Amino acid sequence: MPVLDELSGFEFEDVIEDVFRNLGYENVRQAERTADEGRDILMEEIVDGQRRGIVVECKHTGTVGRPVVQKLHSAIATFEFDGPKRGMVVTTGRFTNPAIEYAERLHRNDDPYPIELIDGADLREIADEIGLDLYNGRIEILCDETLRAYDPATSVTAPVEEAFQDIENIDSSELPTPYSEVTFRPVVAVTADTNAVFETSVGVIHRVNDRSRFVVHADRGQPRTTSEDVSNLVLENLHTTVDLDTDQFESVFDRVEERRYGQTQTEYKEWAVERLQDHHTTTVSYTGDNNVTYTKTCEPNRSDISVQSIEPVYVPQVRHTTDLQSYSYPYEYFAAGPSRVTRDDGIHQCVHCDTAGSKNTYTYCGNCGSINCDSHVKTERLEETPVCTGCAVTERFAFKTKYFYDETNRDAFREQYEAMPFYEKAMENTPLAVGAVVFVVIVLLGFFAAAGGI
């Protein structure tokens, strides 16, 4: 027997809520369970530009008869909604003939409150179409949409080549091909409204009227909100998704991983409601009728928070690794076509110290493959090109330390140095040489001044 039939009544309502939200209905929410009034789910739809309210009755039973449909018809009439209204009855089982005939008669008579009937077979077909698995004991999110893993106008490796462009002493066009991998990370974009009013005997002391949009990491484990820049990346690119075709991506990436959603849509909705409750909870001060100042903690009720939509999508987490001689440089980011949020920039980072960030200047050492900040790169004396302090061989000439690629370079310069005339040797330490000249000039000026005074 399918697990759908084994759900409790409340669990069944959670399933139906997920189904309708995935079908595109708006403001989908459950009625208060303590006062059901025949209304299990309330939602809205837009038809021909007009918003219409819908009252949904969920029946987790084998058979639904005419009285249930009639009761819903009365509930629709009393449902407060400014606009046209209709109803639905959803069941895991089937409808009796009198129930079907009653609903059909409402349609034939153009009743202002028509009712649609969805039985268990219809429900499973709908769920299969929208990607909800109702057979494995969980209402699993099955998503096949992803943000773009790279900009099709350029190449997969374009971002890492761009990152190397401001590294001095290296041509990004001559870089070796990096090892590129992509992990498709599941997220959900949540849109929710919070409307709460807090009153005391003196009147309204606090009000919340807010629409929130945020993105939640949806891997296995506890949900957590993404950083603000990743959230903006997702929300700004939800309209530009593509099919998650792993075969296609395997042709351009060296490794492809797709992670599954860790929880159900209902669990993410419940987590989002709790998060918004905490977010909007605040303590306010007010003056009572007796002119005494009081404080009150204002926490929205769960019924004050309405989750409008939960949109699943994958976010590509791309990682390139570039090997340059003795060093490997990772560059990792969340991608949405040409847009990206950097997660790990191992290129703009000195290998010898904690200096990091793209605002600093870095120089590549062609001798060992290191990237270095200004404090850890010198000019090699023999060839006049950059060398890092980590691999350089040093020796003092004219009382000044000189840097060389290796002992061979040092020895070659040593021979040149020995053959230099005195004044050229002195210029190997320019400050010292200039200082010596200035000193001699001062001494001579002093001597002539003294001689002129005799």
Secondary structure, DSSP 8 states (H G I E B T S, - for coil): --GGGGS-HHHHHHHHHHHHHHTT-EEEEE--TTS-TT-SEEEEEEETTEEEEEEEEEE-SSEE-HHHHHHHHHHHHHS--SS-EEEEEEESSEE-HHHHHHHHHHHHTT-SS-EEEE-HHHHHHHHHHHTEE-SSSS-EE---EE--SS-TTS-TTHHHHHHHTTEET--GGG----EEEEEEEEEEEEEEEEEEEEEETTEEEEEEEEEEEEEEE-SSSS-EE--HHHHHHHHHHGGG-EE--HHHHHTTSSEEEE----S-HHHHHHHHHHHHHHHH-EEEEEE-TTS-EEEEEE---GGGEEEEEEEEEEEEEEEEEEEETTEEEEEEEEEETTEEEEEEESSSB-SSSS-BSTTS-EEE-TTT--EEEGGGEEEBTTT--EEETTT-EEEEETTEEEEESSHHHHHHHHHHHHHS-HHHHHGGGHHHHHHHHHHHHHHHHHHHHHHHH-
